[in-house]
Amino acid sequence: MPKGHSGSRTGFGTKVLLNIYDLHPQNESLHGLGFGIYHSGVEISGTEYSFANGGIFEIPPKTAPGAKFREQVEVGLFEGGKDELNRALDLLRDEFGPDDYDGFRRNCNHFSNALCWRLVHKTIPPYVNRAAELLVCFCGCLLPSPRLAEGPSTDSNGGASSQFLLRKKDLSSTTPVFQGAGNKLGSPSSHSFLSGSQQQPEDLTDRRERARKAAMARLGKSQQD
């Protein structure tokens, strides 16, 4: 797959690069089949932008915490400047807010695709988000709407730092990047998505998790066949 080499500006514009990370060891065998579980971020002018359960954030390129960098793909050339980039990010904040992360329906790869489209009118490679799209397509009724699939985890030992790009009304949010037990930002910490065992029995969650794992196994087997 084509790889970008730098985030520098050329005579035609600034390179927009997609940094792709592995989130699962099985990617080593599935990647060649056009399948896998990935995290991604969009790099432009030396800064990488991505999305997690705290909202849109920025980090140094290729340093997503808790994920293994795999490759970099050049998406296109952005003809705008910093102001145009900031406007593009502003337009995406309502759709990708601090409480909007969903590992299947609105994850980091959905954000990367949306940002690339706004900047250069091109989409990310299909394989990057194929796992989530197939799971929603074939197992949508079994998937809970909040975040279940985990993205990269914040490095508790001083890993790469990240800075959230929040609107002023979101600045009170304190939930760390890629962490939490499914709570939405801005909600009381005692209020979980499951709303107590009386409304959502633990065995139902277990069944959903088993169904999700079985679906992933079937998808991996179908790719190998």
C-alpha positions in Angstrom: 0.0 0.0 0.0 1.3 3.5 -0.8 3.0 5.2 2.0 3.5 8.9 2.7 7.0 10.3 3.6 6.5 13.6 5.3 3.9 16.2 6.4 5.7 19.0 4.7 4.1 21.5 2.3 4.8 21.1 -1.4 4.4 23.5 -4.3 0.9 22.2 -4.7 -0.3 22.0 -1.1 0.2 20.3 2.2 0.3 16.6 2.4 -2.7 14.9 4.2 -1.4 11.6 5.6 -3.4 8.8 7.3 -1.5 7.1 10.1 -2.8 3.6 10.7 -2.3 1.5 13.9 -2.9 -2.1 14.8 -5.3 -2.7 17.7 -5.2 -6.5 17.7 -2.4 -9.1 17.3 -4.5 -11.0 14.7 -3.9 -8.0 12.3 -0.6 -9.6 11.4 -2.4 -12.5 9.6 -5.6 -10.6 8.6 -4.0 -7.4 7.1 -2.9 -9.2 3.9 -6.6 -10.2 3.4 -7.8 -6.6 3.6 -9.2 -7.0 7.1 -8.3 -6.2 10.7 -9.0 -4.0 13.7 -7.3 -0.6 13.3 -7.0 2.9 14.8 -6.2 5.8 12.6 -5.4 9.5 12.7 -5.0 12.2 10.1 -1.6 13.9 10.0 -1.2 17.4 8.5 1.6 19.9 9.0 3.3 17.8 11.7 0.2 17.3 13.9 -2.0 14.2 14.0 -5.8 14.6 14.6 -8.0 11.7 15.8 -11.2 11.0 17.7 -11.9 9.1 20.9 -14.4 9.0 23.8 -13.2 12.5 24.9 -13.8 14.1 21.5 -11.4 15.3 18.8 -7.8 15.5 19.9 -4.3 16.0 18.6 -1.0 14.2 19.3 2.5 14.1 17.7 2.4 12.0 14.6 2.6 8.2 14.9 2.3 8.2 18.7 -1.3 7.0 19.4 -1.1 5.6 23.0 -1.8 1.9 23.4 -1.7 1.1 19.7 1.1 -0.2 17.4 1.9 2.0 14.4 1.6 0.0 11.1 1.9 2.3 8.2 1.3 5.8 6.7 -0.8 6.4 3.6 -0.8 9.7 1.6 -4.4 10.7 1.0 -4.0 13.9 -0.9 -2.8 17.5 -1.0 -4.6 20.2 1.1 -4.6 23.6 -0.6 -5.8 25.5 2.4 -4.0 26.9 5.4 -4.3 26.7 9.2 -7.5 28.7 9.2 -9.2 26.4 6.7 -8.0 23.4 8.7 -9.5 24.8 11.9 -12.8 25.5 10.2 -12.9 21.9 8.9 -12.3 20.6 12.5 -15.0 23.0 13.8 -17.5 21.7 11.4 -16.9 18.1 12.6 -17.1 18.8 16.3 -20.9 18.6 16.4 -20.8 15.1 14.8 -17.7 13.9 16.7 -18.3 15.4 20.2 -17.0 14.2 23.6 -20.0 12.0 24.2 -20.4 10.7 20.6 -17.8 8.0 20.4 -19.1 4.6 19.3 -16.6 1.8 18.5 -18.8 0.4 15.8 -20.9 3.3 14.3 -18.8 6.5 15.0 -15.2 5.6 15.8 -11.7 7.1 15.0 -11.8 5.8 11.4 -15.2 7.4 10.7 -13.6 10.7 11.9 -10.5 10.2 9.8 -12.7 9.5 6.7 -14.8 12.6 7.4 -11.8 14.9 7.9 -10.0 13.6 4.8 -13.1 14.2 2.8 -13.4 17.8 4.0 -9.8 18.6 3.4 -9.1 16.8 0.0 -12.4 15.2 -1.0 -11.0 11.8 -0.8 -11.8 8.8 1.5 -9.5 6.6 3.6 -8.7 3.0 2.3 -11.8 0.8 2.8 -9.9 -1.9 4.8 -9.2 0.5 7.7 -12.8 0.5 9.0 -14.1 -2.7 7.3 -14.4 -4.7 10.5 -16.7 -2.2 12.1 -18.8 -1.8 9.0 -19.2 -5.5 8.6 -20.2 -6.0 12.2 -22.8 -3.3 12.0 -24.1 -4.7 8.7 -24.4 -8.3 9.8 -24.8 -8.1 13.6 -26.3 -4.6 14.1 -29.1 -5.9 16.3 -26.6 -7.5 18.7 -24.4 -4.4 19.0 -25.0 -1.9 21.9 -25.0 1.7 20.8 -22.4 3.0 23.2 -18.7 2.2 22.9 -18.0 -1.4 23.5 -15.0 -2.0 21.2 -11.9 -0.4 22.8 -9.6 2.0 21.0 -6.0 2.6 22.1 -5.7 2.9 25.9 -4.0 5.9 27.5 -0.5 5.0 28.6 -0.5 5.2 32.4 3.4 5.1 32.3 3.8 8.5 30.7 3.1 7.6 27.0 2.3 10.0 24.3 0.3 13.0 25.5 -2.8 14.1 23.7 -4.7 17.4 23.6 -8.4 17.5 23.1 -9.8 20.1 20.7 -12.9 21.0 22.7 -15.4 23.8 22.3 -15.7 26.1 25.2 -18.9 24.5 26.5 -17.0 21.1 26.6 -14.0 22.3 28.6 -15.4 20.9 31.9 -15.0 17.3 30.5 -12.4 15.3 32.3 -12.7 11.7 31.0 -9.3 10.5 29.7 -8.6 9.5 26.2 -9.9 6.0 25.3 -10.8 5.2 28.9 -14.0 4.8 30.8 -16.6 2.1 31.3 -19.0 3.2 28.7 -20.1 6.4 30.5 -20.9 9.5 28.4 -18.8 12.6 29.1 -20.8 15.1 31.1 -22.9 12.5 32.8 -22.6 11.8 36.5 -19.9 9.2 37.1 -22.4 7.0 38.9 -24.7 6.7 35.9 -23.5 3.9 33.7 -24.8 3.0 30.3 -26.3 -0.2 31.7 -28.3 1.8 34.2 -28.1 -0.9 36.8 -28.4 -4.7 36.8 -32.2 -4.5 37.2 -32.7 -2.9 33.7 -29.9 -4.7 31.9 -29.0 -8.1 33.3 -25.4 -9.1 33.3 -26.1 -12.2 31.3 -27.5 -10.1 28.5 -24.2 -8.2 28.3 -22.4 -11.6 28.3 -24.5 -12.9 25.5 -23.9 -9.8 23.4 -20.1 -10.1 24.0 -20.1 -13.8 23.1 -22.1 -13.0 19.9 -19.7 -10.2 19.0 -16.7 -12.5 19.4 -18.4 -15.3 17.4 -19.1 -12.8 14.6 -15.5 -11.7 14.6 -14.3 -15.3 14.4 -16.7 -16.0 11.5 -15.6 -12.9 9.6 -11.9 -13.8 10.1 -12.6 -17.4 8.8 -14.5 -16.1 5.8 -11.6 -13.9 4.9 -9.2 -16.8 5.1 -11.5 -19.0 3.0 
